[in-house]
Amino acid sequence: MRYLDYKCFRIGFDSGVAFVTIDHPPINLLDEALSQEFDKLGRELEDDESVRVVVLQSALPDFFVAHSGLGRVGSGSKKVSHTRSFRLTQTIGERFRNMPKVSIAKIEGRARGGGSEIALAMDMRFAAIGKAIFGQPEVAIGLVPGGGATQRLPRLMGRGRALEVLLGCDDIPAELAERYGYINRALPADELTPFVEKLAHRIASFPAHAIAHAKESVDTGAFNSIPEGLLVEAHESDLSVASEVTQARMEEALKAGAETYEGELEMAYLSKLSTQRPVNNPTPRKRPPE
């Protein structure tokens, strides 16, 4: 029987729509437990012919998904292979993007880092005004986003705005996210759920093969080179994790309040991190073999 033994998700079904609720308190941290269940759930949803639309939402009012757990990110830092390989968050996102059904993220809290990347991988994103917050804070820690953001954001909002998000490491409220193309729409909080549910049920009422073919046609034009880009992103992210500076900053961030409920609300711990001084004449690194 499907959809058993999930500890981080609550799953309900209604007329072809799967309502997937992330429930991994206190902040829905994308740690090892949530990541593994996300991977398993994506596989099951992909194979479930009764599901035509997936709505991804959170049980926690302040967090959609906080970000990837720093412990999980840093665990593979000792040696970086010259062979590019996809990361688990990338794989999870690509499965939702490629499955022959529609995925919708309903965001009412914070979606930063890996949480933002999970939302970006969904086919559509709708967010609550005054509640939803987006961001990619990785560079402030010394990391490169490794879950798809460097590839998806430029396609959605253009290179300049993507770099503003990726390098500015600042929070993006729902209204600005809508204006930049980060999300489809920003809606008043009390209108978000009715809107998403109505849209999900409307799409689910249409022929499954037509939904699948239309999505495949759009993706062929919009994302033809994204797998190659994701491999480059994963490798650059691995190189950043291997840095001793990054390892020290991740430890510093954890001591300053990262991955705690209060620390993640406003992400104030970033302002407590050591200021990085310029390095004169850094040694250029060799490009990995093609």
Secondary structure, DSSP 8 states (H G I E B T S, - for coil): --S-S-SSEEEEEETTEEEEEE--TTTT-B-HHHHHHHHHHHHHHHH-TT-SEEEEEESSTTEEE--B-HHHHHTT-S---SS----HHHHHHHHHHHSSSEEEEEE-SEEETHHHHHHHHSSEEEEEETT-EEE--HHHHT----SSHHHHHHHHH-HHHHHHHHHH---EEHHHHHHHTSSSEEEEHHHHHHHHHHHHHHHHTS-HHHHHHHHHHHHHHHSTTHHHHHHHHHHHHHHHHT-HHHHHHHHHHHHTTTTSHHHHHH-GGGGGS------SS---------
